[in-house]
Amino acid sequence: IKFIDWFAVKCADIVLIETESQKKYFEKRFGKSQKYKVIYTGADDNDFYKADSIIKKEKFTVVFRGKFLPEAGVKYVIETAKILENKEVEFLIIGNGFLEKEIKLLINKTKPSNLTLMSEYLSFQEIREKMLSSHVSLGQFEDHERLLRTIPHKCFETLALGLPYITSRTPAVSEILKNGESCLFVNPANPKDLSEKILTLKNNNNLTQDIANNGHNIYLNKFTPKNLARDILIILNGQN
């Protein structure tokens, strides 16, 4: 596998890399090269876009959507839900995958009354509507080496939807978002910090709206498919 990675990089004219942090990783692993070009993944605006027609849930709702992988830190979301069980905050977890059995066991053990788990398949339209009816979107929270250099798709999708985003403080996400302006950062693997940040948004509507609007504007200015296609064409033209 290492050889295939090395050979692919060696033979390519251009290597598109998702973050500056990932670029540093490639430089360390495969050697420095002018062929490395950073292009953020963005989000498909055919599937993820704002819609004022979708009504927010009556109770303040936090949504986690994604695969149950080690780096996701879903267990911390469950622990946070338990901490906020009596704070008028609802949690919606949409996902499945590698750690699904462990996640369900933890939910059955802790029994947070304010948490709903949806592990069945949902279309992009259904996911979009579930997310838009929520008030806050959650990122990834594990203290995991991979998070230092990657940005999950749902980060860009959250920005496209105009939702405020809370996630772990990492070098990769810090390349595009600023704490207190376009997102809220929390310390990794820290449900107490996450619960405090959720309450910060719940109790400060102006801050919530500012973060949501600023994040959405960043998406519109940098991370739509049109903008990313333009950036790739600039790179390709530079090779000619």
Accessible surface in RSA format (square Angstrom, percent):
REM  Atomic radii and reference values for relative SASA: ProtOr
REM  Chains: A
REM  Algorithm: Lee & Richards
REM  Probe-radius: 1.40
REM  Slices: 20
REM RES _ NUM      All-atoms   Total-Side   Main-Chain    Non-polar    All polar
REM                ABS   REL    ABS   REL    ABS   REL    ABS   REL    ABS   REL
RES ILE A   1   169.48  96.4 136.23 101.5  33.24  80.1 136.35  98.2  33.13  89.9
RES LYS A   2   153.31  74.8 148.85  91.3   4.46  10.6  92.21  83.0  61.10  65.1
RES PHE A   3   131.38  65.7 124.18  76.9   7.21  18.8 128.73  78.0   2.65   7.6
RES ILE A   4   117.38  66.8 115.96  86.4   1.42   3.4 116.76  84.1   0.62   1.7
RES ASP A   5    57.69  40.4  54.72  54.5   2.97   7.0   8.51  20.0  49.18  49.0
RES TRP A   6   109.89  44.1 109.58  53.0   0.31   0.7  87.59  46.7  22.30  36.2
RES PHE A   7   106.49  53.3 106.49  66.0   0.00   0.0 106.49  64.6   0.00   0.0
RES ALA A   8    58.38  53.7  44.90  69.3  13.48  30.7  53.90  75.9   4.49  11.9
RES VAL A   9    18.46  12.1  17.51  15.9   0.95   2.3  18.44  16.0   0.02   0.0
RES LYS A  10   133.37  65.1 116.07  71.2  17.30  41.2  62.86  56.6  70.51  75.1
RES CYS A  11    80.65  61.0  48.92  54.6  31.73  74.6  33.65  85.3  47.00  50.7
RES ALA A  12    33.58  30.9  19.32  29.8  14.26  32.4  29.50  41.5   4.08  10.8
RES ASP A  13   118.12  82.7 104.29 103.8  13.83  32.7  26.71  62.9  91.40  91.2
RES ILE A  14    35.67  20.3  17.11  12.7  18.56  44.7  17.11  12.3  18.56  50.4
RES VAL A  15    19.56  12.9  16.49  14.9   3.07   7.4  19.56  17.0   0.00   0.0
RES LEU A  16    88.59  49.3  59.52  42.6  29.07  73.1  59.97  42.1  28.62  77.0
RES ILE A  17     5.27   3.0   1.09   0.8   4.18  10.1   5.13   3.7   0.15   0.4
RES GLU A  18    44.80  25.7  39.41  29.8   5.39  12.8  13.95  27.0  30.85  25.2
RES THR A  19     0.36   0.3   0.36   0.4   0.00   0.0   0.36   0.5   0.00   0.0
RES GLU A  20    78.56  45.1  78.26  59.2   0.31   0.7  32.10  62.1  46.46  37.9
RES SER A  21    19.01  16.1  13.16  17.6   5.85  13.5   7.89  16.8  11.13  15.6
RES GLN A  22    24.02  13.4  24.02  17.6   0.00   0.0   1.87   4.0  22.15  16.8
RES LYS A  23    56.31  27.5  56.31  34.6   0.00   0.0  10.06   9.1  46.25  49.3
RES LYS A  24   145.96  71.2 140.95  86.5   5.01  11.9  84.26  75.8  61.70  65.7
RES TYR A  25    64.57  30.1  59.42  33.8   5.15  13.4  49.24  37.0  15.33  18.9
RES PHE A  26    40.68  20.4  40.68  25.2   0.00   0.0  40.68  24.7   0.00   0.0
RES GLU A  27    41.53  23.8  34.34  26.0   7.18  17.1   4.97   9.6  36.56  29.8
RES LYS A  28   187.93  91.7 153.38  94.1  34.55  82.3 105.83  95.3  82.10  87.5
RES ARG A  29   102.90  43.2  69.51  35.4  33.39  79.5  27.71  37.9  75.19  45.6
RES PHE A  30    42.71  21.4  12.33   7.6  30.39  79.1  17.33  10.5  25.38  72.6
RES GLY A  31    33.20  40.9   0.00   N/A  33.20  40.9  30.42  83.5   2.78   6.2
RES LYS A  32   177.35  86.5 144.85  88.9  32.51  77.4  87.88  79.1  89.48  95.3
RES SER A  33    37.88  32.0  20.38  27.2  17.50  40.3  22.50  47.9  15.38  21.5
RES GLN A  34   159.97  89.5 151.82 111.0   8.14  19.4  67.63 144.0  92.34  70.0
RES LYS A  35    46.31  22.6  40.12  24.6   6.19  14.7  32.41  29.2  13.90  14.8
RES TYR A  36     5.17   2.4   1.25   0.7   3.92  10.2   0.00   0.0   5.17   6.4
RES LYS A  37    61.23  29.9  58.65  36.0   2.58   6.1  20.64  18.6  40.59  43.2
RES VAL A  38    30.49  20.1   7.70   7.0  22.79  54.9   7.70   6.7  22.79  61.8
RES ILE A  39    22.10  12.6  14.77  11.0   7.33  17.7  16.22  11.7   5.89  16.0
RES TYR A  40    38.95  18.2  37.71  21.5   1.24   3.2  29.81  22.4   9.14  11.3
RES THR A  41    60.40  43.0  34.06  34.5  26.34  62.8  40.31  54.1  20.09  30.4
RES GLY A  42     4.08   5.0   0.00   N/A   4.08   5.0   0.00   0.0   4.08   9.1
RES ALA A  43     9.16   8.4   0.00   0.0   9.16  20.8   7.45  10.5   1.71   4.5
RES ASP A  44    65.87  46.1  57.94  57.7   7.93  18.7  25.87  60.9  39.99  39.9
RES ASP A  45    63.35  44.4  52.48  52.2  10.87  25.7  16.17  38.0  47.19  47.1
RES ASN A  46   121.16  83.6  99.58  96.2  21.58  52.0  24.21  58.3  96.96  93.7
RES ASP A  47    41.35  29.0  37.01  36.8   4.35  10.3   3.46   8.2  37.89  37.8
RES PHE A  48     4.16   2.1   3.64   2.3   0.52   1.3   3.64   2.2   0.52   1.5
RES TYR A  49    98.62  46.0  96.87  55.1   1.75   4.5  61.96  46.6  36.66  45.2
RES LYS A  50    89.68  43.8  71.33  43.8  18.35  43.7  35.61  32.1  54.07  57.6
RES ALA A  51    25.36  23.3  10.15  15.7  15.21  34.6  18.56  26.1   6.80  18.0
RES ASP A  52   136.61  95.7 106.33 105.8  30.28  71.6  42.80 100.7  93.81  93.6
RES SER A  53    97.79  82.6  66.45  88.7  31.33  72.2  58.14 123.8  39.65  55.5
RES ILE A  54    39.98  22.8  26.91  20.0  13.07  31.5  30.87  22.2   9.11  24.7
RES ILE A  55   138.24  78.7 125.23  93.3  13.01  31.4 127.02  91.5  11.22  30.4
RES LYS A  56    85.75  41.8  73.44  45.1  12.31  29.3  66.89  60.2  18.86  20.1
RES LYS A  57    82.79  40.4  70.99  43.6  11.80  28.1  39.31  35.4  43.48  46.3
RES GLU A  58   182.53 104.8 140.36 106.2  42.18 100.4  62.96 121.8 119.57  97.6
RES LYS A  59    94.72  46.2  89.16  54.7   5.56  13.2  55.93  50.3  38.79  41.3
RES PHE A  60    27.70  13.9  21.72  13.5   5.98  15.6  22.42  13.6   5.28  15.1
RES THR A  61     2.84   2.0   2.84   2.9   0.00   0.0   2.15   2.9   0.70   1.1
RES VAL A  62     0.53   0.3   0.00   0.0   0.53   1.3   0.00   0.0   0.53   1.4
RES VAL A  63     0.34   0.2   0.17   0.2   0.17   0.4   0.17   0.2   0.17   0.5
RES PHE A  64     0.54   0.3   0.54   0.3   0.00   0.0   0.54   0.3   0.00   0.0
RES ARG A  65    38.51  16.2  37.09  18.9   1.42   3.4   4.82   6.6  33.69  20.4
RES GLY A  66    21.18  26.1   0.00   N/A  21.18  26.1  20.75  57.0   0.43   1.0
RES LYS A  67   124.88  60.9 116.17  71.3   8.71  20.7  79.35  71.4  45.53  48.5
RES PHE A  68     0.32   0.2   0.11   0.1   0.21   0.5   0.32   0.2   0.00   0.0
RES LEU A  69    69.77  38.9  68.81  49.2   0.97   2.4  68.81  48.3   0.97   2.6
RES PRO A  70    58.40  42.6  52.21  47.6   6.19  22.5  54.71  45.2   3.69  23.0
RES GLU A  71    13.56   7.8  13.56  10.3   0.00   0.0   0.00   0.0  13.56  11.1
RES ALA A  72     1.77   1.6   1.77   2.7   0.00   0.0   1.77   2.5   0.00   0.0
RES GLY A  73     3.28   4.0   0.00   N/A   3.28   4.0   2.47   6.8   0.81   1.8
RES VAL A  74     5.11   3.4   2.02   1.8   3.09   7.5   2.02   1.8   3.09   8.4
RES LYS A  75    88.94  43.4  88.24  54.1   0.70   1.7  37.26  33.5  51.68  55.0
RES TYR A  76    25.52  11.9  25.52  14.5   0.00   0.0  12.06   9.1  13.46  16.6
RES VAL A  77     0.57   0.4   0.57   0.5   0.00   0.0   0.57   0.5   0.00   0.0
RES ILE A  78     0.00   0.0   0.00   0.0   0.00   0.0   0.00   0.0   0.00   0.0
RES GLU A  79    60.16  34.5  57.60  43.6   2.56   6.1  22.80  44.1  37.36  30.5
RES THR A  80     0.00   0.0   0.00   0.0   0.00   0.0   0.00   0.0   0.00   0.0
RES ALA A  81     0.00   0.0   0.00   0.0   0.00   0.0   0.00   0.0   0.00   0.0
RES LYS A  82    83.21  40.6  74.90  46.0   8.31  19.8  54.69  49.2  28.53  30.4
RES ILE A  83    87.40  49.7  63.09  47.0  24.32  58.6  70.35  50.7  17.05  46.3
RES LEU A  84     2.10   1.2   2.10   1.5   0.00   0.0   2.10   1.5   0.00   0.0
RES GLU A  85    42.13  24.2  27.98  21.2  14.15  33.7   7.54  14.6  34.59  28.2
RES ASN A  86   138.62  95.6 108.83 105.2  29.79  71.7  36.31  87.4 102.31  98.9
RES LYS A  87   108.35  52.9 101.11  62.0   7.24  17.2  47.59  42.8  60.76  64.7
RES GLU A  88   102.36  58.8  96.41  72.9   5.96  14.2  45.59  88.2  56.77  46.4
RES VAL A  89     1.43   0.9   0.00   0.0   1.43   3.5   0.00   0.0   1.43   3.9
RES GLU A  90    49.25  28.3  49.25  37.3   0.00   0.0  17.84  34.5  31.41  25.6
RES PHE A  91     3.42   1.7   0.79   0.5   2.63   6.8   1.00   0.6   2.42   6.9
RES LEU A  92    11.21   6.2  10.65   7.6   0.55   1.4  10.65   7.5   0.55   1.5
RES ILE A  93     0.28   0.2   0.28   0.2   0.00   0.0   0.28   0.2   0.00   0.0
RES ILE A  94     7.73   4.4   7.60   5.7   0.13   0.3   7.60   5.5   0.13   0.4
RES GLY A  95    10.44  12.9   0.00   N/A  10.44  12.9  10.12  27.8   0.33   0.7
RES ASN A  96    39.53  27.3  39.46  38.1   0.07   0.2   7.33  17.6  32.19  31.1
RES GLY A  97    31.72  39.1   0.00   N/A  31.72  39.1  22.29  61.2   9.43  21.1
RES PHE A  98   150.13  75.1 118.20  73.2  31.94  83.1 128.47  77.9  21.66  62.0
RES LEU A  99    46.80  26.1  46.80  33.5   0.00   0.0  46.80  32.9   0.00   0.0
RES GLU A 100    42.29  24.3  42.13  31.9   0.16   0.4  13.40  25.9  28.89  23.6
RES LYS A 101   155.72  76.0 146.82  90.1   8.90  21.2  94.17  84.8  61.55  65.6
RES GLU A 102    93.97  53.9  88.02  66.6   5.95  14.2  48.87  94.5  45.10  36.8
RES ILE A 103     7.89   4.5   7.89   5.9   0.00   0.0   7.89   5.7   0.00   0.0
RES LYS A 104    81.42  39.7  80.21  49.2   1.21   2.9  44.00  39.6  37.42  39.9
RES LEU A 105   105.17  58.6 100.92  72.2   4.25  10.7 101.17  71.1   4.00  10.8
RES LEU A 106    40.00  22.3  36.52  26.1   3.47   8.7  39.51  27.7   0.49   1.3
RES ILE A 107    28.06  16.0  27.64  20.6   0.43   1.0  27.64  19.9   0.43   1.2
RES ASN A 108    91.00  62.8  87.23  84.3   3.77   9.1  24.01  57.8  66.99  64.7
RES LYS A 109   171.77  83.8 140.65  86.3  31.12  74.1  92.12  82.9  79.65  84.8
RES THR A 110    34.97  24.9  25.00  25.3   9.97  23.8  30.40  40.8   4.57   6.9
RES LYS A 111   143.68  70.1 130.34  80.0  13.34  31.8 106.35  95.7  37.33  39.8
RES PRO A 112     9.03   6.6   0.14   0.1   8.89  32.3   0.14   0.1   8.89  55.3
RES SER A 113    95.86  81.0  55.52  74.1  40.33  92.9  51.63 109.9  44.23  62.0
RES ASN A 114     5.51   3.8   4.20   4.1   1.31   3.2   5.40  13.0   0.12   0.1
RES LEU A 115    23.53  13.1   1.14   0.8  22.39  56.3   1.24   0.9  22.29  60.0
RES THR A 116    75.01  53.4  71.33  72.3   3.68   8.8  44.05  59.2  30.96  46.8
RES LEU A 117    48.13  26.8  20.34  14.6  27.79  69.9  20.34  14.3  27.79  74.8
RES MET A 118    29.38  15.2  28.63  18.9   0.75   1.8  23.53  20.0   5.85   7.8
RES SER A 119    29.88  25.2  19.65  26.2  10.23  23.6   0.71   1.5  29.17  40.9
RES GLU A 120   100.42  57.7  85.67  64.8  14.75  35.1  57.40 111.0  43.02  35.1
RES TYR A 121   188.53  88.0 164.63  93.7  23.89  62.2 132.10  99.3  56.42  69.6
RES LEU A 122    20.92  11.6  11.99   8.6   8.92  22.4  11.99   8.4   8.92  24.0
RES SER A 123    40.25  34.0  39.75  53.1   0.50   1.2  35.22  75.0   5.03   7.1
RES PHE A 124   103.04  51.6  97.51  60.4   5.53  14.4  97.53  59.1   5.51  15.8
RES GLN A 125   115.80  64.8 109.52  80.0   6.28  14.9  29.49  62.8  86.31  65.5
RES GLU A 126    79.16  45.4  77.78  58.8   1.38   3.3  27.26  52.7  51.91  42.4
RES ILE A 127    18.03  10.3  18.03  13.4   0.00   0.0  18.03  13.0   0.00   0.0
RES ARG A 128    18.18   7.6  18.18   9.3   0.00   0.0   1.56   2.1  16.62  10.1
RES GLU A 129    68.52  39.3  66.59  50.4   1.94   4.6  16.76  32.4  51.77  42.3
RES LYS A 130    69.19  33.8  68.59  42.1   0.60   1.4  23.12  20.8  46.07  49.1
RES MET A 131     0.80   0.4   0.80   0.5   0.00   0.0   0.80   0.7   0.00   0.0
RES LEU A 132    10.44   5.8   9.44   6.8   1.00   2.5   9.44   6.6   1.00   2.7
RES SER A 133    14.71  12.4  14.71  19.6   0.00   0.0  12.49  26.6   2.23   3.1
RES SER A 134     0.00   0.0   0.00   0.0   0.00   0.0   0.00   0.0   0.00   0.0
RES HIS A 135    38.84  21.2  35.40  24.6   3.44   8.8  22.84  23.5  15.99  18.6
RES VAL A 136     0.00   0.0   0.00   0.0   0.00   0.0   0.00   0.0   0.00   0.0
RES SER A 137     1.96   1.7   1.96   2.6   0.00   0.0   0.00   0.0   1.96   2.7
RES LEU A 138     0.38   0.2   0.21   0.2   0.17   0.4   0.21   0.2   0.17   0.5
RES GLY A 139     0.00   0.0   0.00   N/A   0.00   0.0   0.00   0.0   0.00   0.0
RES GLN A 140    22.95  12.8  22.43  16.4   0.51   1.2   2.74   5.8  20.21  15.3
RES PHE A 141     2.49   1.2   2.49   1.5   0.00   0.0   2.49   1.5   0.00   0.0
RES GLU A 142    31.61  18.1  29.78  22.5   1.83   4.4  10.21  19.8  21.40  17.5
RES ASP A 143   111.64  78.2  87.86  87.5  23.77  56.2  11.98  28.2  99.66  99.4
RES HIS A 144    60.21  32.9  52.10  36.2   8.11  20.7  37.79  39.0  22.42  26.1
RES GLU A 145   103.81  59.6  92.38  69.9  11.42  27.2  60.19 116.4  43.62  35.6
RES ARG A 146   103.06  43.3 103.06  52.5   0.00   0.0  24.02  32.8  79.04  47.9
RES LEU A 147     7.91   4.4   7.36   5.3   0.55   1.4   7.36   5.2   0.55   1.5
RES LEU A 148    89.82  50.0  88.96  63.6   0.86   2.2  88.96  62.5   0.86   2.3
RES ARG A 149    35.24  14.8  35.24  18.0   0.00   0.0   7.61  10.4  27.63  16.7
RES THR A 150     8.32   5.9   6.88   7.0   1.44   3.4   5.25   7.1   3.07   4.6
RES ILE A 151     8.78   5.0   2.55   1.9   6.23  15.0   2.57   1.8   6.22  16.9
RES PRO A 152    25.22  18.4  13.51  12.3  11.71  42.6  25.14  20.8   0.09   0.5
RES HIS A 153   114.98  62.8 111.92  77.8   3.05   7.8  74.23  76.5  40.75  47.4
RES LYS A 154    14.00   6.8  12.29   7.5   1.71   4.1  11.53  10.4   2.47   2.6
RES CYS A 155     0.00   0.0   0.00   0.0   0.00   0.0   0.00   0.0   0.00   0.0
RES PHE A 156     1.70   0.9   1.70   1.1   0.00   0.0   1.70   1.0   0.00   0.0
RES GLU A 157    17.00   9.8  17.00  12.9   0.00   0.0   0.01   0.0  16.99  13.9
RES THR A 158     0.00   0.0   0.00   0.0   0.00   0.0   0.00   0.0   0.00   0.0
RES LEU A 159     1.10   0.6   0.80   0.6   0.30   0.8   1.10   0.8   0.00   0.0
RES ALA A 160     1.00   0.9   0.03   0.0   0.97   2.2   0.03   0.0   0.97   2.6
RES LEU A 161     2.62   1.5   0.00   0.0   2.62   6.6   0.00   0.0   2.62   7.1
RES GLY A 162    14.17  17.5   0.00   N/A  14.17  17.5   0.76   2.1  13.40  30.0
RES LEU A 163     3.90   2.2   2.00   1.4   1.89   4.8   2.00   1.4   1.89   5.1
RES PRO A 164     5.13   3.7   4.85   4.4   0.28   1.0   5.13   4.2   0.00   0.0
RES TYR A 165     0.63   0.3   0.17   0.1   0.46   1.2   0.16   0.1   0.47   0.6
RES ILE A 166     0.00   0.0   0.00   0.0   0.00   0.0   0.00   0.0   0.00   0.0
RES THR A 167     4.34   3.1   4.34   4.4   0.00   0.0   0.00   0.0   4.34   6.6
RES SER A 168     1.44   1.2   0.94   1.3   0.50   1.2   0.94   2.0   0.50   0.7
RES ARG A 169   107.18  45.0  95.76  48.8  11.42  27.2  50.23  68.6  56.95  34.5
RES THR A 170     9.52   6.8   7.29   7.4   2.24   5.3   9.38  12.6   0.14   0.2
RES PRO A 171    72.96  53.2  61.06  55.7  11.90  43.3  69.11  57.1   3.85  23.9
RES ALA A 172     0.00   0.0   0.00   0.0   0.00   0.0   0.00   0.0   0.00   0.0
RES VAL A 173     4.76   3.1   4.76   4.3   0.00   0.0   4.76   4.1   0.00   0.0
RES SER A 174    53.12  44.9  33.21  44.3  19.92  45.9  26.76  57.0  26.36  36.9
RES GLU A 175    58.99  33.9  20.00  15.1  38.99  92.8  27.91  54.0  31.08  25.4
RES ILE A 176    17.49  10.0   3.89   2.9  13.60  32.8   9.57   6.9   7.92  21.5
RES LEU A 177     2.70   1.5   0.00   0.0   2.70   6.8   0.38   0.3   2.32   6.2
RES LYS A 178   136.35  66.5 133.21  81.7   3.14   7.5  81.03  72.9  55.32  58.9
RES ASN A 179    72.94  50.3  50.78  49.1  22.16  53.4  14.72  35.4  58.22  56.3
RES GLY A 180    33.50  41.3   0.00   N/A  33.50  41.3  18.20  50.0  15.29  34.3
RES GLU A 181    94.57  54.3  92.06  69.7   2.51   6.0  30.19  58.4  64.38  52.6
RES SER A 182     3.85   3.3   3.00   4.0   0.85   2.0   1.69   3.6   2.17   3.0
RES CYS A 183     0.00   0.0   0.00   0.0   0.00   0.0   0.00   0.0   0.00   0.0
RES LEU A 184    10.46   5.8  10.46   7.5   0.01   0.0  10.46   7.3   0.01   0.0
RES PHE A 185     8.49   4.2   8.49   5.3   0.00   0.0   8.49   5.1   0.00   0.0
RES VAL A 186     0.81   0.5   0.81   0.7   0.00   0.0   0.81   0.7   0.00   0.0
RES ASN A 187    68.37  47.1  67.78  65.5   0.59   1.4  12.26  29.5  56.11  54.2
RES PRO A 188    49.78  36.3  37.82  34.5  11.96  43.5  37.82  31.2  11.96  74.3
RES ALA A 189    35.83  32.9  17.18  26.5  18.64  42.4  17.18  24.2  18.64  49.4
RES ASN A 190    51.50  35.5  46.49  44.9   5.01  12.1   5.68  13.7  45.82  44.3
RES PRO A 191    25.78  18.8  25.55  23.3   0.23   0.9  25.78  21.3   0.00   0.0
RES LYS A 192   134.31  65.5 134.21  82.3   0.10   0.2 103.57  93.2  30.74  32.7
RES ASP A 193    15.96  11.2  14.48  14.4   1.47   3.5   7.22  17.0   8.74   8.7
RES LEU A 194     1.60   0.9   1.60   1.1   0.00   0.0   1.60   1.1   0.00   0.0
RES SER A 195     4.51   3.8   4.51   6.0   0.00   0.0   0.35   0.7   4.16   5.8
RES GLU A 196    81.09  46.6  77.19  58.4   3.90   9.3  37.37  72.3  43.72  35.7
RES LYS A 197    44.69  21.8  44.69  27.4   0.00   0.0  25.54  23.0  19.15  20.4
RES ILE A 198     0.00   0.0   0.00   0.0   0.00   0.0   0.00   0.0   0.00   0.0
RES LEU A 199    42.54  23.7  42.49  30.4   0.04   0.1  42.54  29.9   0.00   0.0
RES THR A 200    56.95  40.5  47.51  48.2   9.44  22.5  34.16  45.9  22.79  34.5
RES LEU A 201     1.91   1.1   0.16   0.1   1.76   4.4   0.16   0.1   1.76   4.7
RES LYS A 202    65.79  32.1  43.45  26.7  22.34  53.2   7.75   7.0  58.04  61.8
RES ASN A 203   113.49  78.3  75.73  73.2  37.76  90.9  33.31  80.2  80.18  77.5
RES ASN A 204    64.50  44.5  60.31  58.3   4.19  10.1  11.98  28.8  52.53  50.8
RES ASN A 205   103.22  71.2  95.20  92.0   8.02  19.3  35.85  86.3  67.37  65.1
RES ASN A 206   114.35  78.9 111.46 107.7   2.89   7.0  23.59  56.8  90.76  87.7
RES LEU A 207    42.57  23.7  39.61  28.3   2.96   7.4  41.81  29.4   0.77   2.1
RES THR A 208    10.14   7.2  10.14  10.3   0.00   0.0  10.06  13.5   0.08   0.1
RES GLN A 209    87.46  48.9  87.46  63.9   0.00   0.0  26.90  57.3  60.56  45.9
RES ASP A 210    77.49  54.3  76.00  75.6   1.49   3.5  14.38  33.8  63.11  62.9
RES ILE A 211     1.16   0.7   0.46   0.3   0.69   1.7   0.46   0.3   0.69   1.9
RES ALA A 212     5.26   4.8   4.82   7.4   0.44   1.0   4.95   7.0   0.31   0.8
RES ASN A 213    68.12  47.0  66.00  63.8   2.12   5.1  19.05  45.8  49.08  47.4
RES ASN A 214    60.80  41.9  58.36  56.4   2.45   5.9  11.45  27.5  49.36  47.7
RES GLY A 215     0.74   0.9   0.00   N/A   0.74   0.9   0.74   2.0   0.00   0.0
RES HIS A 216    24.67  13.5  24.54  17.1   0.13   0.3  14.93  15.4   9.74  11.3
RES ASN A 217    74.82  51.6  74.30  71.8   0.51   1.2  16.68  40.1  58.14  56.2
RES ILE A 218    38.07  21.7  36.58  27.3   1.49   3.6  38.00  27.4   0.07   0.2
RES TYR A 219     4.60   2.1   4.60   2.6   0.00   0.0   4.60   3.5   0.00   0.0
RES LEU A 220    88.17  49.1  75.00  53.7  13.17  33.1  75.00  52.7  13.17  35.4
RES ASN A 221   103.98  71.7  85.95  83.1  18.03  43.4  21.63  52.1  82.35  79.6
RES LYS A 222   114.10  55.7 111.43  68.4   2.68   6.4  61.19  55.1  52.91  56.4
RES PHE A 223     5.66   2.8   5.66   3.5   0.00   0.0   5.66   3.4   0.00   0.0
RES THR A 224    16.30  11.6  16.30  16.5   0.00   0.0  13.11  17.6   3.20   4.8
RES PRO A 225    54.92  40.0  47.44  43.2   7.48  27.2  52.17  43.1   2.75  17.1
RES LYS A 226   172.41  84.1 162.71  99.8   9.70  23.1 112.33 101.1  60.08  64.0
RES ASN A 227    19.70  13.6  19.45  18.8   0.24   0.6   0.24   0.6  19.45  18.8
RES LEU A 228    17.71   9.9  17.71  12.7   0.00   0.0  17.71  12.4   0.00   0.0
RES ALA A 229    49.81  45.8  44.91  69.3   4.90  11.1  48.71  68.6   1.10   2.9
RES ARG A 230   115.77  48.6 112.31  57.3   3.46   8.2  61.66  84.3  54.11  32.8
RES ASP A 231    41.95  29.4  39.85  39.7   2.10   5.0  11.87  27.9  30.08  30.0
RES ILE A 232    53.68  30.5  53.68  40.0   0.00   0.0  53.68  38.7   0.00   0.0
RES LEU A 233   102.24  56.9 102.24  73.1   0.00   0.0 102.24  71.8   0.00   0.0
RES ILE A 234   109.65  62.4 104.31  77.7   5.34  12.9 105.66  76.1   3.99  10.8
RES ILE A 235    28.08  16.0  20.52  15.3   7.56  18.2  26.72  19.2   1.35   3.7
RES LEU A 236    80.97  45.1  79.53  56.9   1.43   3.6  79.62  55.9   1.35   3.6
RES ASN A 237    97.09  67.0  84.79  81.9  12.30  29.6  24.98  60.1  72.11  69.7
RES GLY A 238    63.40  78.2   0.00   N/A  63.40  78.2  34.68  95.2  28.72  64.3
RES GLN A 239    95.39  53.3  61.93  45.3  33.46  79.7  18.09  38.5  77.30  58.6
RES ASN A 240   155.38 107.2  89.84  86.8  65.53 157.8  63.63 153.1  91.75  88.7
END  Absolute sums over single chains surface
CHAIN  1 A    12641.6      10765.7       1875.9       6964.3       5677.3
END  Absolute sums over all chains
TOTAL         12641.6      10765.7       1875.9       6964.3       5677.3
